[in-house]
Structures are given as structure tokens and as C-alpha cells.
Amino acid sequence: MDLSAFGWDDVFEESFKEFQEKQLLPARVTEANRLFYRLVSGKGEINGKLSDKFRENCHSKEDYPTVGDWVAYRPTEYGFVQIQGLVKRKSKFSRKVAGVASEEQVIAANIDTIFIVSGLDRDFSMRRLERYVVLAADSNAELVFILNKADLRKDVERIISEIMGLFKDVPVYALSALNNNGLEQLARYISPGKTMVFLGSSGTGKSTIINRLLGVDKQKTGAVSAYDGKGRHITSSRNLIVLPDGAIVIDTPGLRELQLLGNGVGLKNAFSDIGSFAEKCEYANCTHTNEPGCAVLEAVNSGAIPVERLKNFLKLKREIAYNLSRHEEKIKNKRSKRWKTISKQARRIKKSRENAGDEYLGI
């Protein structure tokens, strides 16, 4: 099987050399959980499990393979193959794990294009779009906005203009997947071997869009509640799907809890307008809350920056700082615990050797 059909290229070929010397073979993850992994390789579809050594070296969730990852495995004559390495990712989409933990969860890896899907119904929110952009801007993949259910709004052009004003470098396309109208606009991003991911809340129509691109209703779809305008969770696992024209789609569940954990690059890219005004602030460490000479607050007062956008920026900035500090503290504690274990083992070995020496000398 030609792996280039699944996104294998010269970049991955170069990164794989260290594994090739160990007589390992490459495969891409199409389905992932901690117990087993579904892979596609040069030998076709296979099932794999992490080797004990690989698992021991996984210190956090981000170290584990996810859908879209390329892994190195050792073939076997029967049963599960042993996954022994993870090929360096060229892009990834991550979030903080749901709940109180502060670890990074990689949702999809090695993506070329991220489609941020928003339904133009009662659930549409500009503030949610900003949150998705902050996350996606850290991914190293191209971003594209899809405004689905365009048939439900009469002010679509106004919304497109507002989005383009906030995110000048991100293309915006309005369409109606249910009516199969406007999907031809996405053709430029869909080509053999290229990987796409559709991100958005439940009920935005991601699965319907994928079904239209597939030409069959492979992905389950569900109606949106008329009461609150929110969709029910239908897609319950992440899968890698090859379209008829050779493009690759990673389908994801609707993400109800979308917490941020990054280095701030995504925030800077998503709020570049605020960043431009911030450079003119009187103080370099301006918080843009109440300082005199704050160019950002002046821009808000003049209407150049919507006040709700600044509030969301400050909220997301605090969230990133909080989650990042907890994440770093957790890593620090893990390292400290690991070194304590190593030191304890070293003392035990030293004492054992000393006792063995005493016995040899007849003491």
C-alpha cells in the first residue's frame, strides 16, 4: 500500500530514519485509545499496542499517539504489532484535558487544514470562534472558517464581514451542508494526501459536511434541540477517513469543554488587533484594565475594538496562564518524584553491594 495516499511525505521520511535503522516500519493511526490502536501501514490495516518501553516513556497524555500520528512499529506474524516510537509531529490540535487536570490532550495530529465550523443558528457565538482560533492558531496548520446553515440567516454577509475584520488572514465560507449548497468552495483545500480536521461544537453540522464530501452517509448525524439550539453528541470517537478524491479527514467529537493550554502564541495570533494597539501602550507590562495611557482601552472607547472582544481576550489570557502554571507544577512534581525513586533505588543497590562485599570477606 502506498503510504503517500495517507499523507506520508519527505518530512516524515526524514524523521523516520532513526526508526528505520532499528528495522521498524511506519504506520498512521486511524483510531486510538490506551488499550489498542488501529493503524494503516504498507501492509494494509493492522492493530497495534504500545510496547512496555514506549508506555514507560509516556509521562503525560500528549506523549501518547493520537489519530493522525505516524508511529514506528515492529511487525509480527500474528496478533497485535508493537508500537515502539512516535514520529515527530508537523502539526497538532490540542486542548487542556476535560476536568480539573492540567494536562495537554492532543486531539488530532499532522493536519494540513483546520476547518472551524460554526452553525448560523441560535448557537452561533463570536466569542466561541475566538476560543477555537486561539487553540487552532497553536497548531501550525492552515485555518479556515465554515459558517454552516447559512440558509437560516438573512445577515450572513454582515457576519462574514465582522469575522474577516477580526481575523484578516483567515478565509470565511458560508454554506448549507444539509441542502448540499456551497461545498464546492472547499475544493481548493481538498487534494490527495492532504489531511483536514473539522472542529466545532455539537450540532454545527460537521458530520453532515463530511457525509457530503464522502458522497454517502457514513457519519451519524443528529438533530439540534429546538429548545436550546445545541446538538447532541453523535460522533463519539476520532477517526481518519479517506475521501473519494484522496483527501483525508479526521473527524472529531463535538467539544463541549474547550479549555486552553498553550504558550500564548495562539492568543497573540487570534487577537492581533489588540496586540497592535498594545505596542502603543505607555507601559510595557500594561494589563489593559485601568492603566493611564493604555492604547487598547482608548481603542475600545473609540469603537476600534469591541468591548466584549477585550473582555474575552483578558479572560482567555488568565485561563492560559492559570492552566500553564498548573501544568508546569505537575511536571515539576513528576520529575521530583521520579528522581526520588531513582535515588532510593541507587541507595538500595549500593547497600546490597556493600552487604555482598561483607559476606565475601566473611564479616
HUSUL-V905202 format. One record per backbone hydrogen bond with DSSP energy under -0.5 kcal/mol. CO is the residue of the C=O (numbers start at 1). NH is the residue of the N-H. E is the energy in kcal/mol with one decimal. If there is no record, write none. Layout:
{{CO & NH & E} {CO & NH & E}}
//
This chain:
{{1 & 3 & -0.7} {2 & 5 & -1.4} {3 & 6 & -1.9} {3 & 8 & -1.8} {4 & 7 & -1.5} {5 & 193 & -0.5} {9 & 13 & -2.2} {10 & 14 & -2.2} {11 & 15 & -1.9} {12 & 16 & -1.8} {14 & 17 & -1.1} {15 & 18 & -0.5} {16 & 19 & -1.1} {16 & 20 & -2.2} {17 & 21 & -1.7} {19 & 22 & -1.3} {19 & 24 & -1.7} {20 & 23 & -1.8} {25 & 73 & -2.9} {26 & 42 & -0.6} {27 & 71 & -3.0} {28 & 40 & -2.0} {29 & 68 & -2.4} {30 & 240 & -1.2} {31 & 38 & -2.5} {36 & 33 & -1.1} {37 & 39 & -0.5} {37 & 48 & -2.9} {38 & 30 & -2.9} {38 & 31 & -1.4} {39 & 46 & -2.2} {40 & 28 & -2.5} {41 & 44 & -1.8} {44 & 41 & -2.7} {46 & 39 & -3.1} {47 & 81 & -2.4} {48 & 37 & -2.8} {49 & 83 & -3.3} {51 & 55 & -2.5} {52 & 56 & -2.2} {53 & 57 & -1.3} {55 & 58 & -1.4} {57 & 59 & -0.9} {60 & 63 & -1.6} {61 & 64 & -1.4} {66 & 69 & -2.1} {67 & 109 & -1.9} {69 & 29 & -2.8} {70 & 87 & -2.6} {71 & 27 & -1.7} {72 & 84 & -3.0} {72 & 85 & -1.2} {73 & 25 & -2.8} {73 & 75 & -0.6} {74 & 82 & -1.4} {81 & 49 & -2.5} {81 & 83 & -0.6} {82 & 74 & -2.3} {82 & 84 & -0.6} {83 & 51 & -2.5} {85 & 72 & -2.4} {85 & 87 & -0.5} {91 & 110 & -3.4} {92 & 94 & -0.5} {93 & 107 & -2.8} {93 & 108 & -1.2} {95 & 105 & -3.5} {96 & 259 & -0.5} {103 & 97 & -2.7} {104 & 106 & -0.5} {105 & 95 & -1.9} {105 & 107 & -0.7} {108 & 93 & -2.7} {112 & 142 & -2.4} {113 & 115 & -0.6} {113 & 197 & -1.9} {114 & 116 & -0.7} {114 & 144 & -2.3} {115 & 117 & -0.8} {115 & 199 & -3.1} {116 & 146 & -2.6} {118 & 148 & -2.0} {119 & 121 & -1.2} {121 & 124 & -1.6} {125 & 129 & -1.5} {126 & 130 & -1.9} {127 & 131 & -1.6} {128 & 132 & -2.3} {129 & 133 & -2.4} {130 & 134 & -2.2} {131 & 135 & -1.8} {132 & 136 & -3.2} {133 & 137 & -2.9} {135 & 138 & -1.0} {136 & 139 & -1.9} {136 & 141 & -0.5} {139 & 92 & -1.4} {142 & 114 & -3.5} {143 & 171 & -0.6} {144 & 116 & -3.0} {145 & 173 & -1.9} {146 & 118 & -2.6} {146 & 148 & -0.9} {147 & 175 & -2.5} {148 & 120 & -2.8} {149 & 152 & -2.0} {150 & 153 & -1.1} {155 & 159 & -1.9} {156 & 160 & -2.6} {157 & 161 & -2.3} {158 & 162 & -2.1} {159 & 163 & -2.5} {160 & 164 & -2.7} {161 & 165 & -1.6} {162 & 166 & -1.3} {163 & 167 & -3.0} {167 & 170 & -1.5} {169 & 171 & -0.6} {171 & 145 & -2.9} {173 & 147 & -3.3} {175 & 150 & -2.1} {176 & 181 & -2.8} {177 & 180 & -1.2} {181 & 176 & -3.0} {182 & 185 & -1.4} {183 & 186 & -1.9} {184 & 187 & -1.4} {186 & 189 & -1.9} {186 & 190 & -0.5} {187 & 190 & -1.2} {189 & 191 & -0.8} {191 & 194 & -2.0} {194 & 248 & -3.2} {195 & 112 & -2.6} {195 & 113 & -1.9} {196 & 250 & -2.9} {197 & 115 & -3.1} {197 & 199 & -0.6} {198 & 252 & -0.5} {199 & 117 & -3.6} {200 & 255 & -0.8} {201 & 204 & -1.5} {202 & 231 & -1.6} {205 & 209 & -2.2} {206 & 210 & -2.2} {207 & 211 & -2.4} {208 & 212 & -2.0} {209 & 213 & -2.1} {210 & 214 & -2.4} {211 & 215 & -2.3} {211 & 216 & -0.8} {216 & 218 & -1.7} {223 & 232 & -0.7} {225 & 229 & -2.1} {230 & 225 & -2.1} {232 & 234 & -0.6} {234 & 236 & -0.7} {239 & 241 & -0.6} {239 & 251 & -2.4} {241 & 243 & -0.6} {241 & 249 & -3.4} {243 & 246 & -2.2} {246 & 193 & -2.3} {247 & 243 & -3.3} {248 & 196 & -3.0} {249 & 241 & -3.5} {249 & 251 & -0.7} {250 & 198 & -1.0} {251 & 239 & -1.2} {254 & 256 & -0.9} {256 & 258 & -0.7} {257 & 259 & -0.6} {259 & 96 & -2.4} {264 & 268 & -2.1} {265 & 269 & -2.4} {266 & 270 & -2.6} {267 & 271 & -1.7} {269 & 272 & -0.8} {271 & 275 & -2.0} {272 & 276 & -2.1} {273 & 277 & -1.7} {274 & 278 & -2.4} {275 & 279 & -1.2} {277 & 280 & -1.9} {278 & 281 & -1.6} {283 & 286 & -1.4} {291 & 294 & -1.0} {293 & 282 & -1.8} {293 & 295 & -0.7} {294 & 298 & -1.7} {295 & 299 & -1.8} {296 & 300 & -2.0} {297 & 301 & -2.5} {298 & 302 & -1.8} {299 & 303 & -0.6} {299 & 304 & -1.9} {299 & 305 & -1.4} {300 & 303 & -0.9} {306 & 309 & -0.6} {306 & 310 & -1.7} {307 & 311 & -2.2} {308 & 312 & -2.0} {309 & 313 & -2.3} {310 & 314 & -2.5} {311 & 315 & -2.1} {312 & 316 & -2.8} {313 & 317 & -2.3} {314 & 318 & -2.0} {315 & 319 & -2.1} {316 & 320 & -2.5} {317 & 321 & -2.2} {318 & 322 & -2.5} {319 & 323 & -2.7} {320 & 324 & -2.6} {321 & 325 & -2.0} {322 & 326 & -1.9} {323 & 327 & -2.2} {324 & 328 & -2.6} {325 & 329 & -2.0} {326 & 330 & -2.1} {327 & 331 & -2.1} {328 & 332 & -2.3} {329 & 333 & -2.3} {330 & 334 & -2.2} {331 & 335 & -2.5} {332 & 336 & -2.3} {333 & 337 & -2.4} {334 & 338 & -2.3} {335 & 339 & -2.5} {336 & 340 & -1.9} {337 & 341 & -1.9} {338 & 342 & -2.3} {339 & 343 & -2.6} {340 & 344 & -2.2} {341 & 345 & -2.3} {342 & 346 & -2.4} {343 & 347 & -2.3} {344 & 348 & -1.9} {345 & 349 & -2.4} {346 & 350 & -2.5} {347 & 351 & -2.4} {348 & 352 & -2.1} {349 & 353 & -2.3} {350 & 354 & -2.2} {351 & 355 & -2.4} {352 & 356 & -2.0} {353 & 357 & -2.1} {354 & 358 & -2.0} {355 & 359 & -2.0} {356 & 360 & -1.8} {357 & 361 & -1.9} {358 & 363 & -2.9} {359 & 362 & -0.8}}
//
